[in-house]
Amino acid sequence: MKVSKLTIGNKNMNYPIFIGSGILNSIKKRIREYCPETKKIALVIDKNIPFKYKKEIKQRLSSFEIYTFEYSVNENLKSFTKTNNLVEKLLKRNFNRNDTLIAVGGGIIGDFSGFVASITKRGINFINLPTTLLAQVDSSIGGKTGINSNMGKNLIGSFYQPKLVLTELNFLKSLSKRNIICGFAEILKHALIHDSNFFIWIKKNSKNILENLNLSIMREAILKSCKIKFYFVSKDEKEKNIRMILNFGHTFAHAIEAANGFSRKINHGEAVLIGMILATRLSFKKKTCSFSTLDKIEDFYKKNNLPMKIQKKLKKNNFKQIINFMGKDKKNNDERINFILLKKIGKTCQPGKFKIPKKNMGSILKKIN
């Protein structure tokens, strides 16, 4: 299969993303190319990664001094305690700034590992090897790292760019359909916020992505998603303005996840799918998008059996708790809740244009859910 290379490059960022099947064959070569002084490697791995991939990665890196750290992955991993524990282990093994930490897993492993790499001796080399569709199209791009607070998700972190990203498509074969849908949420988001033609392409190829797992189609979807995310990241690395558009649906989504205690009852992508449909309904209510736009998106959800309602994913219909978490969202800069709303498929309103007081959200949420 063809391997696609996308260079993430501006004055603050410059690293490649390689996308294809068989990427692991070149992992040693890529490390020598982009981290030439590396002697020690820390592999931070999701325990659920199939053994054959763990074995292959270790075999291909056998010429380095390898230390492996495996974790059972859930949002609880993203804590100060776990972060400090791993940093101390790296320091004990005398990792220096030329050495490399490789994250092998989904977004949680990537967020956690990237944060650890960014604070160990003020920054060691970081390579992302995303194994979930969600991480391949979203969290592995843009340099966001972070851990959670009792006040909400990803409220503690840093911006720290990887040396490179290796997107091995064969990892997708080990995922459940639920996990594929989780990543599909971000692919759909990229189309909705920036590219109406990409939305048309997704409609045509949704079965090949969600049902057939056609890797050639997946490569195209991932490449296009990465390009769209980079468009926003390159203009606003530190998320002061336009990059906030990438959070379309996420104000609702992060609050839904937090209200459910970050449990496996709902994953990030499912929360994003619900969040995007709620944000689109709110857009229609605020008269920023037409009924035709709302209808097209709802029809797409129904045809692909995508989650649309909060009630089906929460233990109880606790709107008050959701609203409280929305009030703590990172995009807020006053007492109102900041929303990214849709104008039409492929275009949003500017960040900061729509802010809603918390006291009004209860009645609004009931109307749009």
LINURTA-V423700 format. One record per backbone hydrogen bond with DSSP energy under -0.5 kcal/mol. NH is the residue of the N-H (numbers start at 1). CO is the residue of the C=O. Records with the same first field share a line. If there is no record, write none. Layout:
NH = CO, CO
This chain:
4 = 2, 19
6 = 17
8 = 6, 15
9 = 7
10 = 13
15 = 8
16 = 163
17 = 6
18 = 165
19 = 4
20 = 167
23 = 20
25 = 22
26 = 23
27 = 24
30 = 26
31 = 27
32 = 28
33 = 29
34 = 30
35 = 31
38 = 35
41 = 65
42 = 100
43 = 41, 67
44 = 42, 102
45 = 43, 69
46 = 104
47 = 71
49 = 46
53 = 50
54 = 50
55 = 51
56 = 52
57 = 53
58 = 54
59 = 55
60 = 56
61 = 57
62 = 59
64 = 61
65 = 39
66 = 64
67 = 41
69 = 43
71 = 45
73 = 71
74 = 72
75 = 262
77 = 74
78 = 75
79 = 77
83 = 79
84 = 80
85 = 81
86 = 82
87 = 83
88 = 84
89 = 85
90 = 86
91 = 87
92 = 88
93 = 89
94 = 91
95 = 90
99 = 96
100 = 40
101 = 125
102 = 42
103 = 101, 127
104 = 44, 102
105 = 103, 129
110 = 106
111 = 107
112 = 108
113 = 109
114 = 110
115 = 111
116 = 112
117 = 113
118 = 114
119 = 115, 116
120 = 116
121 = 119
122 = 119
123 = 120
124 = 117
125 = 99
127 = 101
128 = 164
129 = 103, 127
131 = 105
132 = 105
136 = 132
137 = 133
138 = 134
139 = 134
140 = 135
141 = 138
145 = 158
146 = 111
147 = 156
148 = 78
149 = 152
152 = 149
155 = 152
156 = 147
158 = 145
160 = 143, 158
163 = 126
164 = 126
165 = 16
166 = 128
167 = 18, 165
168 = 166
169 = 20, 167
171 = 168
172 = 169
173 = 170
174 = 171
175 = 172
180 = 176
181 = 177
182 = 178
183 = 179
184 = 180
185 = 181
186 = 182, 183
187 = 183
188 = 184
189 = 185
190 = 186
191 = 187
192 = 188
193 = 189
194 = 190
195 = 191
199 = 195
200 = 196
201 = 197
202 = 198
203 = 199
204 = 200
205 = 201
206 = 202
209 = 205
210 = 206
211 = 207
212 = 207
214 = 208
215 = 213
218 = 214
219 = 215
220 = 216
221 = 217
222 = 218
223 = 219
224 = 220
225 = 221
226 = 222
227 = 223
228 = 224
229 = 225
230 = 226
231 = 227
232 = 228
233 = 229
234 = 230
235 = 231
236 = 232, 233
239 = 236
244 = 241
245 = 242
246 = 243
247 = 244
248 = 245
250 = 247
251 = 247
253 = 249
254 = 250
255 = 251
256 = 252
257 = 253
258 = 254
259 = 255
260 = 256
261 = 258
262 = 257
263 = 260
266 = 263
271 = 267
272 = 268
273 = 269
274 = 270
275 = 271
276 = 272
277 = 273
278 = 274
279 = 275
280 = 276
281 = 277
282 = 278
283 = 279
284 = 280
285 = 281
286 = 282
287 = 284
288 = 283
289 = 283
294 = 290
295 = 291
296 = 292
297 = 293
298 = 294
299 = 295
300 = 296
301 = 297
302 = 298
303 = 299
304 = 300
305 = 302
306 = 301
313 = 310
314 = 310
318 = 316
319 = 317
322 = 318
323 = 319
324 = 320
325 = 321
326 = 322
327 = 323
328 = 325
329 = 326
332 = 329
334 = 336
337 = 356
339 = 337, 354
341 = 339
343 = 344, 347
344 = 347
346 = 192
347 = 192, 344
349 = 341
353 = 350
354 = 339
355 = 353
356 = 337
358 = 335
360 = 357
361 = 357, 358
362 = 358
364 = 360
365 = 361
366 = 362
367 = 363
368 = 364
369 = 365
